[in-house]
């Protein structure tokens, strides 16, 4: 099942196991069960602390449960945890065997305090880049507290249950049989939902932080770059973000990051975070900025109620997918309306779908989906496609891809539970048309995450982008900005990283000049 190179790597990792682990298998004669059995025995061959037992499970087959013999904790995988979830399986074994997790000490304390039975079920697809973050967060909880159970369920393998629960987007989390969350959610956010006072406790600790020399708002490539450059200057640096990695965490293939032929978003995000942690940077995750003001220092108000203070700030809050803003879109979001074809595409296997948008993202989505779904219809508002010619040629060569130009989407149609179709108007003839669909993937560009700045003294363009100069400086002294949230014309990872460095150096220059002015005044 596993090649020798992976086995060698795992054997090295498994040498850190401190306590025995059981891999409990619920299997039958299916091919997937045979794959799971082979995987389990490959894993057990790499450490004498791992044993395999076959058990019966009335709900899921095939299924592997990682059980700590000493702690009596259980982490289960319904399906074969390969693809993006293989790392989740390996971490489940390591953490169940006593290897430390990456959770903060505060998070560990909150998890260990849980005294009620929590049964989490996480529906995923093996091609989803966002899913491992959620799976690993819940696995961390299950590894630290036997009251918490976590089961990862491959939605493509257990489609009947997916349809019964009307799951049309991943990751979707159920807690004790009721839907708990859908989409990306961090460990901190999970704990906040479970404990209404957790946010208050975090806010109190954040209020006690000392004044930062440089505070970076946003954890994407621009934010990570800015934090690293500031920390390397010996400045007291903090980075506050809702989640580390930003939009890159949801990106599948990256092939234009110079010096790296190909990588994936989650992998790059992990490398960025690791690099940031090499320096003395105070990383504050699961926090969203709500406002900015200037007094003696620059104050960043957070939605949690906390206020962080800094001598200079770099804003790198990035952007998010643009919505169609048509009737039915909000109602059926997560119930057929999706924004991540790599994550949710497998849930529409053998069904007709539409992609809204004819740029690179839209045409790439159509090409990827064509391998899974029955048919893809691409709707482009303009009379020409904006995608690269190589992508257009590929899409046109696929028999199950239809491209319609001059198409204005007017309504998402559903039956109250899920999407059943879409209405659009031909912009040339004015005629209205209806497509019967199971899913709609929206790929029509980005909106900067700058709503929290609209009442501030930071100037925004008519598109909501932060206006900056050649040093990344904004209209508010001491406040700099970088990345997709700014007027920088091209939204690319490598450009955002360079802009983050520029803004950080601009902030450093500002601090030097302020210090010199203070000395002269004295």
FENKABEL-V21511 format. One line per field, one symbol per residue. ss: DSSP state (h for helix, s for strand, l for the rest). burial: + if it has 9 or more other C-alpha atoms within 8 Angstrom, else -. A space follows every 50 residues. Layout:
ss: ???
burial: ???
//
This chain:
ss: lllhhhhhhhhhhhllllllssssssllllhhhhhhhhhhhhhhllllls ssssllllllllsssssslllllsssssllllhhhhhhhhhhhhhhllll llllhhhhhhhhlllllsssssssllllllhhhhhhhhhhhhhhlllsss ssssllllhhhhhhlllllllssssllsssssllllhhhhhhhhlllhhh hhhhhhhllllsssssslllhhhhhhhhhhhhllllsssslllllhhhhh llssllllllllsshhhhhhhhhhhhhlllssssllllsssssslllsss ssllllssssssssslllssslllllslllllslllssllhhhhhhhhll lssssslllhhhhhhhhhhlllllssssslllllllllhhhhhhhhllll ssssllssssssssllllsssssssslllllsssssllsssslllsssll hhhllllllslllllsllllllslllllssslhhhsllllllhhhhhhhh hhhhhhhhhhhhhhhhhhhhhl
burial: ------+--++-++--+-+++++++++----+++++++++++++-++-++ ++--------+++++++++---+++++++++--+++-++-+++++++++- ------++-++------+++++++++++++++++++++++++++++++++ +++++--++--+---++++++++++------+++++++++++-----+++ --++-++----++++++++++++++++++++---++++++++++++++++ +--+--+----+++++-++--++-++--+-+--++++++++++---++++ ++++-+++++++++++++++++---+-++--+++++++-++++++++++- ++++++++++++++++++++-++++++++++---+-+---++-+++-+-- ++++++++++++++---++++++++++---------++++++++--++++ -++--+-++++--+++++--++++++-++++++++++---+-++++++++ ++++++++-++-----------
//
